[in-house]
Amino acid sequence: MHTKQIIQTGKQTGEATKALVMVHGRGGSAEDILGLANYLPVNDFALFAPQATNNTWYPYSFLTPPKENEPWLSSALAVLKDTVADVQATGIKTENIYFLGFSQGACLTLEFVTRNATKYGGVVAFTGGLIGDKIYDQNYAGDFAGTPVFIGTSDPDPHVPVERVHATAEILSGMHAKVTKKIYKNMGHTISQDEINLVNELIFKEL
């Protein structure tokens, strides 16, 4: 099970009015994902990066039946819930909380926000989709109320089928997220400069 370990950096809470929750991928770390902030216009943000036990949020593919990834999956979702509660406790409003995840972290991020849909600042998923051997619609509730969401992926990707990305975008759009989906031919399992440029324009632009 995961213990709550959150690295906090960026602008001091109490001063920051916006926060970015950054979720690392399988084999990655909170420190790794925080490095991405150097490429984003988030100088005014408080940054929160939870750390997975053994650097993995859940043991098997995100396309495995969810019960086979338990209790790790529920524990990982609970860590994100705790992270959001920590952000809110600093006085930052939910509509000013942003999320960013890569790979396994993108899947976890999408799963969390779709189970807890509300008006967020924005959501960035670099290569990810909703979790499960199929889409479990009954798990998802709420209204994104126009939250901007970016999902980028390679076609093909060794871990994330493009069909799941399409299905995920459809679910989020149906819950009133403003989804931008970008499929890159043979990009590989990485984050491209084009994706960075797009999220800076669509998600982190000065409001």
Phi, psi and omega in degrees: 000155181276141170260156183282106176230109184237122173273129181241131180211196183079207181293143182296139173293146189101325174261320184289142174253354179227152179224148175238121176265121186245125189243116185285165180268180178299128180083353179268192181212166177301320179299317180304307187292329177297333178300333179295335182300337178296341183256005184239149180278069186239031180300333182268004184263146161279136182249133180233124180230105176288150180250128177281143172299132181056024174063020181221129182283325176206152195285326188252178177306151176291348179270001176285149173309131187307324183297336179283342177264006177273154004275006186294320183296311179298322179295319179295317178296324178294323177298318178294321178298317178296321179298315178298319178298320177298318179298312181298326181295340178276358179099002179278129183285153182303323182289353176250015175261127180247154179231144174215132177218155176238133173058241179302324177293328176291319177298313181297318179300312180297318180298316182295309185292329181283332172285341184228049187293131175200185179280107175256171176293318180172161182225130178239122178239104175272100178066085178191172178200172178297149192270137173139163175292341171211175177280125179259085185304328185295344180280348191251131183209155177112189184217122181287344174051043176086011177305128176285131181231132174244128174235119178240146180200165175268150171232108002275166170236140184293343184242332188238107178294140183297333178299323180289327176296314178300314181297321180295314180300322180295317180298312182295320177298321178295339177260021172070028167279151176264092191267131168247122182244131180229121180253124182252127180292122173053039180287329187090174185272080186206184174244127184264159176299325179297320177297316178301314180300317182294315182291328176294327180279319188269325189253313188259011179300152179297128183274000000 
